[in-house]
């Protein structure tokens, strides 16, 4: 995450044109978007202060300054929170412990009790730590090598995983935006660093999306999957954080009762039991 603050601020500057914030646009610009001097002027700080902030050389920055910069760069609530996280990373003594790689037995019982809904637990690096039978039937976690059971890796590096998502481009964009948010919150997680490094090395698509510096929490929504056995599935999902184990999140897929997807999930459950 070295240099993340500067990269993030530059990416936010690049998407805003001077006319959008009431500034005249004089002459040809070497880079798109606002200049550092313009951001400093609009945020009410000195140019030198803002430059040092982008370079990671500034002193501890106040909430008021970060709020002002977020306003100038038109950040949404998630981007604003991410800015605070990377601008003021906690000291080592204050950092939250890395989430364990195993889930509590009670959580596994909870997963297993949801017989009609695919469900699984992800760690900070979005690696699958536990799952129920339907969750495994959808993503095939048990067929992946230990330590590599990760939907993100599956999406970018596994040929079968690439075909799983109907709208793969949207899924990839959302996935990377959520991963960057997790990276900001867990800078010390070795699995997360290794995952980003591997994907950056092996996937040009991931490198491009990672360089966009988009941040967005994928807490709920709808996924359209193309399962090799069950066919097309339209699944709503909810992500629930486990407060006692920071970084662990339960993901639950649900289908509209009586829908074609619900029927296909039931068939998939029977297939999974048979296999």
N, C-alpha and C positions, 0 to 999 in steps of 0.2 A: 504493500500500500504506500510505499515511498513515493512522494510527489503527487499523491492522490488529490490533495486539496487544490493545488495549482491546475492540474489537468481538469478537474471538475469545474472550477471557475472559468477556465478558458473555454470549455465546451458550452457553458451557459452563456458566456459573452457572445460566442459566435452565432448564436441563434437569434439574436435581437438586433434589429436594424436601428440606426440613430433616429430615424423619423418616428419610430414606434414610441420613443421616450421623449419626444419633443426637441430633439437636437438636429441641427442642419447637417447635411452630409456634403462635406466639401472635398472635392478631388477624389482621386482613385485610392482605394484602400488596399493595403497589402494582404490583409486578412479579413475575412467576413466578420460582420457583427460590430460590437462596441470595442473601442480601444480601452486600455486600462485607465488612461487619463479621464475618459468620459465616465467610466464606472465610479472612479474616485470622486469626481465632481458631483455626480448625482447622489452618491451615498454620503457625502459630507465628510470625507476623510482626505488626508493628503495623498498625493500621487505616490510619494515615497512609501508611505504606510501601506497602501494597497499593493504596490509592487512587491514589498517584502512579504506581505501576506500570501500572495500567489507563489512566491518562491519558497515558502515555508520557513522564512527567517524572522517572521514577526513575533512580537511578544504575545502573551495570552490575550486573545481578542474578546471583547465584551459582547454580551447578548445584543446590546443596542446596535453595534457595528454590524454584526452578523444579520440581524433583522433588517437593517437598512440595505445591505448588499443583496439579501434575498428579495427584498422588494424591488430594487432596481433591475435585478436579473429575472424578475417575474417567476420565481420559483413557487411550485405548489407546496402543500404541507409536507409531503414526503421528502421532496428535495431540500426543503428548509431544514428538516430534522437531520437529514444526511449531512448537510453543510456543517451543522453544529457538531456532529459526531466526528467528522474528519478534521475540522478546524481545532477541536479541543479533545484529542484522544486521551483517554484516562491514563494515568501513570500506571506502571506495572503493578504497584501495590494495590491499586484501586480497580484493576481490571477484573471482570467477572471470570470465574473459572470456566474452562472449556467444558462443554456439555459431555457427559460420559457417552461411550459408544454403545451402551446397552440401556434398554428401557426397563422400567420397573415391572415386576410380574403383574401388578394390577393393571398396568396399561396394556400389556399383552392380552389379558383376560378381556379387557374392554374391546380391543380389536376383534378378538375371536367371537365376541357376543354379537357383532354386527354381521350376521350371516348373509344379508341381502345387499350389503354395501361394501364395495372395495374400500379398504382403509389401510393406512400405513403411517409410520413415524419417520420423519426426516430430521437429520442433524443440521448443524449450522451450514455445512457445505452441501446440503440437500442430498446427502447420502442416505439410503434407506436403512434404518436400524431395526425395524420390525414391521410386520405386515400380517394381515389375515389371508384366508385362502383366496378370496376374490381379488384382493389387492395384488396377490402374487400372480393370479391368473391373468390380470390385465397387463401388468408390467413385467412379469417373468423374473422377479428378483432372485428367486431361489436358483435359477439357471445361470445367474451371473457369478463370476468368481468373487469370493469374499474380499471385501475392501474396494470392490468396483461396482457395487450395487447402487447406482446413482442415476436417477432419471435425466439429469442434465447431461451426463456422459452418454447415456443411452440416446438422447435426442441428437447429439452432434456427431457421435463417433460410431454408433451401432446402426448398420443398414436397416435392420428391422425396426429399430427405434425411430429412425427417420421417417419410415412409412406409417408409423402409428398415428400421427397427428394429421387430421384432414387439412387444417390450415396451419401448415408447419411454420411458415414465415412468422405469423403472429405468435405462435407458441414459443419460437426461438427468441423473439424480441422480449416477450414477457419473462421468459426464463432467465435471460441474462440480466435484465433490469432487477429482478428479485435477487439474483446471486450477488450483484454488486452491492445491494442494500445489506445483505448478510455479511459480505466482506467488510463493510464499514463498521458493522456492529461487533464483529469477531475478528479483529486484525491478527490475533495470536493463534488462530486455529490452523494447525499444520495441514490437515486434510483439505481445508478450503484453499490454502495457498497452492498445494500440490495440484488440486483440480484446475484452478485457473491457469497454472503453468502448463499443464498437459494440454488443455483445450486450446490455449493460445499457440502452442507449438504445432498441434495437429489439425486445427480447423481454421481455415481462412475466414469462414463465415463468423465463427465465434470472435476472432480477432477484430473484425469490423464492428460487430455489435458491441463488444467490450469497449472499443475506442469511442463509442458514442456517449459513454458515461450516463446512460439513462438509469434512473433509480425508481423502482416502483414495487410496492408490496403486493404480492398475489395472494390475497387472503380469501377470496371467494370469486366465483364466476362460473362459466360453463366451458367444458371441453368437448370437442368433437373428435372422437377416436375411430380409427379404422382397424379393428382387431382381426387378426388372421383367422380366428375361430368363430367369434361371435358376430363379426360384421360391424356395421356402423353403430356407434354408441354415442348418445348425447347425454352427458353426465354433468350435473351441477357439482361443485366442490366447495368445501369449507375447510379453512386451515385454522386449527385451534392450538395456541401455544400452551406448553406445559410449564406453569410457573415455578415448580420445584426443580426443574431441570432446564435452565436457560439454554436456548438454542434448539431444543427439541420441539417439533411441531407435529400434531396429528392431522393428517389430511384424509378427508372422508368424501367419497363420491356417492352421489345419490341419483336415482332415476325417478321420473314422474310415475307414480303408481298407475298401473294399467297400461303404460306406454309400451311401445315396441322395444325400447331399450331395456325396460324392466323385465320383459319376457326373455330377451337375449341374455341378460345378466343371470337369470335363473338357469338357463341352458348352460351358460358358461360355468356356473357353480357346479352343475352336475358333471360337466366335462372335467373340471378340475378335480372333483372327488374321484372320478374314474381313473384319472392319470396320477 
